[in-house]
Amino acid sequence: MSAAPPMARAEPEPRIRITEIFRSIQGESTRAGMPCGFIRLTGCALRCVWCDSAYAFSGGDEIPVSEAVARVLALGTDLVEVTGGEPLEQEAVYPLMAGLLASGRTVLIETGGHVPIDRVDPRVIKIVDVKAPGSGMESANLPQNLELLGPRDELKFVLADRRDFDWALAFVESRELDRRHAVTFSPVWESLPAADLAAWIRDCGRPIRLGLQLHKILWGDVPGR
């Protein structure tokens, strides 16, 4: 008798490193003010001068993707956001997003713009940062990502001063980005008064949104809120 063929080994479930999972109010983007479940992944190769989530650079807990999906769904929100750190630096983010989409959730991903977005499911709404000079990370921008944006995707510029504003406005105007996508300009809290940025946007003649990070206004700059 011939020996039975060896049984194929099951592939191990992917695991993902997370810093926190929590329910809050969406503080940014065109969905600001809506209840939202957040999963913040650990790790980021960038070091923006003004980063407000540096606590997610390292540490965290590594868990199976199925557990991460279950914990996010247990928050009970129709809207969920995958953020970081930089979520696209982890390969397991793709099955994570697939699991959330399969549950019928509206899925956002916030990315720093230095990782290609070509593999992100088109059903996921991408919120892509464009790094202005004041971040110290302008050289990390990937111009090709701008060509991969869908009509529901958004762009976000975090601005430290008037120089950043002028740079961002020229960047948007030269590519007509605000004619094709929602574009938000947000101030660095420590260096640019929101009222100044609001006045500049009011007077610039472009359909640009002011972003004020509602979660910080409500609860301060603390993790998990």
Salt bridges, closest charged atoms under 4 A:
GLU20 OE2 - ARG40 NE 2.72
GLU28 OE1 - LYS156 NZ 3.25
ASP52 OD2 - LYS216 NZ 2.87
GLU62 OE2 - ARG15 NE 3.39
GLU62 OE1 - ARG17 NH2 3.82
GLU67 OE2 - ARG71 NH1 3.81
GLU89 OE2 - HIS114 NE2 2.80
GLU91 OE2 - ARG119 NH2 2.55
GLU110 OE2 - LYS156 NZ 2.30
ASP121 OD2 - ARG123 NH2 2.94
ASP129 OD2 - LYS131 NZ 3.16
ASP129 OD1 - LYS156 NZ 3.68
ASP153 OD2 - LYS126 NZ 3.07
GLU154 OE2 - ARG31 NH1 3.60
ASP166 OD1 - ARG162 NE 2.93
ASP178 OD1 - ARG206 NH2 2.67
ASP203 OD1 - ARG202 NE 2.86
